[in-house]
């Protein structure tokens, strides 16, 4: 059965009953009335997807019904039934917003086809509208949570740059929400309906990344059996988000510099350069200044990227936002896990505020989701939080009390060891609990000499 509701407006009793019967046999919920006045009253009580109306009706005619219904609900679909040869009337109805028309006498199979096509069109409209609403809801400023002074600065920066063509560099530790900021810039700008394409520069080697970004021509390398457009051409007029920009090789850095300087790309294996109009938002958690000194990042590319920089503060520097974020993530994940949890206990919140969050906001979200799974009461309690948070509060207490405490480096090392112990040494699961990716965990372990 279909979920669509159809209203038939026809004053001829036999035609009215016949149309209603055909629509019901097709699986639609169908009502009928015999006048335009009754139809306008009906749509105020029932939400219909489609109205099928005769043009000639007692009282107000089908054209007036069409205009009134479109004013009442612009999304309602409308099929007009005209007399044979009234093409001008049908065209006029289409200009007023009717999706289609059918002329008497008509075959019922023809009507079935028109109705099916019209309702499929409505489904596409609804899906498109729902997707657009989801995008706007997900990437509105209010979904980047925080009331701290540092986050107020971030919000102001997003508002200032969103409608400019300026290249933006977003800097911050892993898990601070760099891509969320990039999406907020794009989807709150005039380019919101244009393409937004994110690229993880660390995920591919230099040759594959060059092909993905700039495309290639047939025969450029083994397996290049046809020409292929790259991401820069696909995103023309929109935005490309280059995540982990500090991880690209020196060869690609030159190609990026050319795009930033004159808007030109060169497909792999081609001597021809192509113009593109793309806004670039880049992000990194690397120290680019140190990389420049080590000759692993081009100084000229750095200056081209670093026109406007948005610095995302780590969560440990915006502790007043921890409670707001925790409650936000609680609401977000409750429905997915079919739990009834109303709040977060003061003890649990205290533990969260005492923790330094090496995985930042992403780690906090993961821990709240984990707590929802383990919690048995109507509030998130301390016992549902992982051991690392309890240890962190004990260490902070020791600091306040003037006792000897371990260095921040040792605390980080201990925390990673605890999480690895919880996961039985599984680094993939450990990285998810920490709110970081596996490669970042490996880098941290190497830096902390955790062989």
N, C-alpha and C positions, 0 to 999 in steps of 0.2 A: 504493500500500500504506500501511496505518496502522502506527504505531509502538507501538500499545497491545498489552499482553500480558494475556491472559485465562486464568484457571484455572477449569475446570469440575469440580464435585464431584457425581458422580451414580453410584449403585451399579447402576442398570439399564443393562446393556451397550449395548443398542440406542439408548436415549435418550442415553447418554454419547457414543456415536460420532456420532449425529445432530447433537447440539449442537456438537460439535467441528468437524464438517464445515461447518455453517452459519456458524460464526464465522470459519473460515479462508476461506470463499468471500467473506465481507465484507472480507477483507484483514487480519484481526487475527491475531496470533500466539497460538495457542490450545493449551494443555496440558490433560490431564484425569487425574483420579484417581477411584477408586471408594469411598473412605472418608474420613471426617473426619480420622483420624489421619495418613493419607498427605498430605492437604491441608496440615496444619500443618507437616509436615516439608518439604513442597515450597516453601512461602513463605519458609523460612529460607535456601533456596538460590537462589531466583529472585525478582526483584522484579516483582510483578504490579500492574496498574492496576485490575483488576476480577476478582471471584470470583463465579461463578454456582453456587449450591449448592442441592441439594434439601434440604427440611427433614428428611425421613425418611432416615436413613443407618444402616448397621450400626455399632455402637459409639457414639461420640459423635454427637449429631444436629446438624442444620444451625444451630440456635440457639447451641449450644456452640462450633461452628466460627466463627460470626459474632463472638461475644464474644472468643474467643481471638485472632482475627485483628485485631480493632480494638485490642486491647491491644498486640499486636505492632507494628502499623502503622496508626495512626489515620487515615491518608490513603487507605487502600485502599478501593475502592468495592465494594459487596456487593449482589447481587440474590438474593432467596430464592425458591425454587420450592415452592409449597404445594399440598396437595390441594384439590380443589374444595370450596368452602364454608368453608374454614378462615380466615375473615376475622380472627378474634381472634388467631390465630397470626401472621398477616401484620402486623397492627398492632403486636403485641409486638415482632416483628423490626425494624420501622421505629423503634420507640422505642429499641432496642438499637444502632441505627446503620446498619441496612440502607437503601440509597437507594431501592429499589423492590422489588416482588414480582410474580410472575406465577403464576396458578393453573392447575393441570392440569385437563382437557386444554387446551393453548394452541396458537395458530397461530404458526408460526415467524416470520411477518412481524411479528406483535405483539411477539415477543421482540426482533427486529432493531431495532424502533423504541425499545423500552425501553433496550436496550444503547447505542444511539447517543446517546440523551438523557442517560444516566448518564455516558458518557465525555465528552460535551460539558460536563457539570457539573464533572467532574474537571479538565478543561482550564482552566475558569474559576478553580477553586480554586488550581491551580498557578500561573496567571498572576498572580492576586491576591497569593499568597504571595511569588512572585518579585519583584513590584513593591514590596511592603512591605519585603522584605529589601534591595532596591536602595536604597530611600529611607533605611532605617536605616543601611546601610553608607555611603552618600554623605554623610549629615549627622551621623554620630557625631562626637564631639569630636576623635577621633584623626585625622579627615580635615582638621581645621584644624591645619596642621603648624607646629610650633615648640617650642623648648625655652628660648628667651630669657626673661628676667624679664618683659619687656613682654607676651609672649604668655601667660605663666602668669597674669598679671593678667586678661587677656581671658577665659581659660578659667574663672577663678573667678567673673567677672561673669556669664558665660553660665549657669553652674550656679546662681548666686544668683537670677537673674531668670526662668529658664525656666518655672517654674510659677506665676508671679504674673500679675496682670492689668495690671500697670504698663506704661505706654507707654515704649518704649525708643528712644533716639536713638543711631544708630551713626554715628560720624564718622571720616573718614579720607580719604586721597588716593585718586584713581582707581586701581583695580587692587589695593587692599589686602585685598579679600575681604569687603566689607560684606554682600553678599547671602548669602554662605556662612555668615556669623555669624547672620544673620536666620533662615535655614533651620535652622541648628543649634539655635537657641532654640526654634523651633516643633516640630521633629521629635523633640526630646528632652523635650518637655513632655507634659502630660496631654492636650493638644489635638492630638497627632500624627495622629490619625485624622480630625480635622476639616479643613475646607478651609484651604489656604495659597495666597494669591493675590498675586503680585508685580505692582506697577504702576510703570512708568517715567514719572514725572511730567513729565519733559522731552521725552517723545516726542510729546505731543499738545498742541494749543492749548487754551486755557482752556475753551472751550465744549464741545469734544469730550471733554475729560477729565472735566468735570462730568457729562456724560451717561453716560460709562463707569463712573464711580464711584458715582453716586447714582441712575442710571436716568432714564427720562423717561416722560411720559404721551403718549398719542396726540394728535397735533396740536401738540406743544410747539414744533416747528420743521419746516421743509420736509424731508420724508423720514421724519418720525416717524409711520408709518402704523399702528403698534400700540404698546401700552404695553411698556416694557422694564425688566426688573430690572437694577440696577447691581451692581457688584462688592461693595459693602458688604452688600447683601442676599444675594448668592451666597456670601459668606464668613461668614455669620452663625454664630456659635459658634466660629469659627476665627481666623485671623490674616491681616491685610493688611500687606504690606511696601511702603511708599511710598518708592521710590528717588528720589533727586534732589529731595527735598522743598523745597529752597531755590529751585527753578526755577518754582514755581507762582505764579500771579498773586494780587494782593491780594483779588480777589473770591472766589476759591476758598479762600483762607486763612480767611475768615470761616466758610465752610461746614465746613471741617475743625475749626475751633474749636468749633462747635456739636456736632459728633460727639464730640469729646474731653470736652466739658463735661457733656453729658446723653445721649449715645448716640443722637441723633436725626439722621436724614437727610431731605432734602426733594428728591424727584425733580424734574428739570427740567420746568417747566410745570405743576407741581402746587402746590396750597396746603396739601396734607396732609403732615404729618410722620410718619415711621415710626421706630419703635424698632429698633435693631440691637444685638447683643452681639458686638463684634469687638475683638480685640486689635490695636493698631497698633504696628508697628515701622517707624520712619522712618530714612532715611540721607541724608547729604549730604557733599559735599566742599567746600561753600561756607563762607565765614566769615559765619555768621548774625549774629554780634554787629555786624560792620561793616554788614551789610545793614539791621539795625535802625536804626543811626545814619543810614543813607541813606534811611530810610523805605520800603524795598522789602520788608521782612519785619516782620510784626506782633510786637510784644513779648509780647502776651498768648499768642499761639500758641507762641512760642518757649518760654515758661515751661511751657506744657502739654506740649510735646514733650520738654523737657529734664528729665524727672523722673529717669530713669536714663540716663546717657550712657556708651557703650562707645567708647573711643578706640582705633582700630586704628593701630598704629605703621607708618610707612613701612618698606620693606625695608632702606633704608640705615641705619636705627637698630636693626636686629636682624640684623647681619651673621653672627652665629654660626648663624642659621637658614638661611643661603643654601645651604650644602652639603646639609643635611637635605632642604630643598625640592627642590633640583636632582636628588637621587637619587630622591626620590618621583616627580617628573615623568618621569624617565627610565624608571622601571618602568611608569608609567601609559601612556606612549606607545609603548613598544617593540612590544607586540603589534599595535597598529594599523598599524605600518609594516613589520612582518615583518623586523625587524633583530635581530642578535645582538650586543648591546653590554653589557659586563659592569660597566663602571665609568666614572668620570670622572677624567681625569688631574689630577695636582697642579697642573700649569701652568694647565689650563683652570679649575680651581677657584679658583686665585689670581686669574685675570683676573675671574672673577665676583665675587669678594669685594672687588676694587678698584673695581668699578663702582657708581654711585650709584642705578641703577634708577629712573628717573623714572616708569616704568610699573608699578613695584612687582612683586608676586607674579605678576600676569598677564603682564607682560613677560618675567619669568624663565621661566615655563612655555612661552611662545611661542618663546623662544630655545632652550630644550632640545629642543622638538619640531623646530625648524629644524635644530639640530645633528645630531639623529638621522638626518635625511634626507641631510645632506651627509657624515656620517662614514663612512669606509671601513674603519676598524680596529675592534678589539673594545673600545675605550674612547673616550669623548668627549675629543678633543684640542683644543688651542688653535686649530688651523687651521680647525676647523669652527664656531668662534664668530665673530660678525659683527665688522667693524672697530671699531665703537664701543667694544667692551670692551678692545681692544688700546690704543686711544687713551687711554681712562680710566686704565689702569695706567701709561702713560707720564707722564701728567699728575700722578698720585699720586706717582710716583717723583720727579718734579721738585719736588714739594712737600717730600718728605722730605729731598731733597738741598739744600734752601735756594734753589732756583732760582725765578725769577719764573714764576708760573703764571697762567692765565686765571681770571677770576671764575667762580663757579658758574653765573651767568646765561649767560656766554659759552660755558661747557662744554655747557650744555643746548642753546644755540643751535647749536653745532657738531655735537652729536649728532643733532639733528633734521635738520640739513642733510645729514649723512652718510647717514641712513636714507632721506631723500628722494632722494638721489643713487642709492642702491642700488635704489630702486623706480622710477627714471625719472620722479620727480616725482608719482607716483600717491599721493595723500594717503590714500586708503582702505587701500592695502596698507601704507603707512608707519605708519598708526595701529595696524594689526594687529601689526606687528613691535614697535612700542613698547609694546604691551599696553594701549592706551588707545582710546577711541572717537574718531570723526572730529571731533565737536564739541569735545572736549577738546583735540585737536591744534590746531584752529583758534584756540581761546582762548589756548593757549600761544604760538602763532606771533604772535598780536596783541600779547600781553604783552611778547614779546621783540622786537617791532618788526620782524618778518620779513615784509615785504610781498612 
